[in-house]
């Protein structure tokens, strides 16, 4: 009998909620991914994140790498924010249970305009505007944790 493939694959990713302070205001880096096959923008804002796909790479390295690739900026990790777990249903990418480890990260240098081809747009948004931009509950929860962490600093 042929072996059945699992319906849901498991994916582990890492990403960052990147902040910068300017004139006593806090700005957060958000990205708008492109659709499958680098198609039109997906129409929602989220945080830069990506798969642990290099041998020996740890979650922190993945978060820093993905912020650079998808967000165009260098950032340093300040603290762990926790993990988001959600299901992704996709004909193109396949169905997956996603485990995404997020870190609060402080902007060091770079320009969001230097993002990679997976991203349609990346930019800085005032802290107060971010909740209205985020679509997914897991992004909103991670953002709330980052706001608490920022106010404790």
Secondary structure, DSSP 4 states (H G I P E B T S, - for coil): -PPPPPSSEEEEEEEEEEEEEETTEEEEEEEEEEEGGGEEE-S-BB--EEE--STT--HHHHHHHHHHHHH-EEEEEEEEEEEEEEEE--TTT--EEEEEEEEEEEEEEE-GGG--TTEEEEEEEEHHHHHHHB-SHHHHHHHHHHHHHHHH-
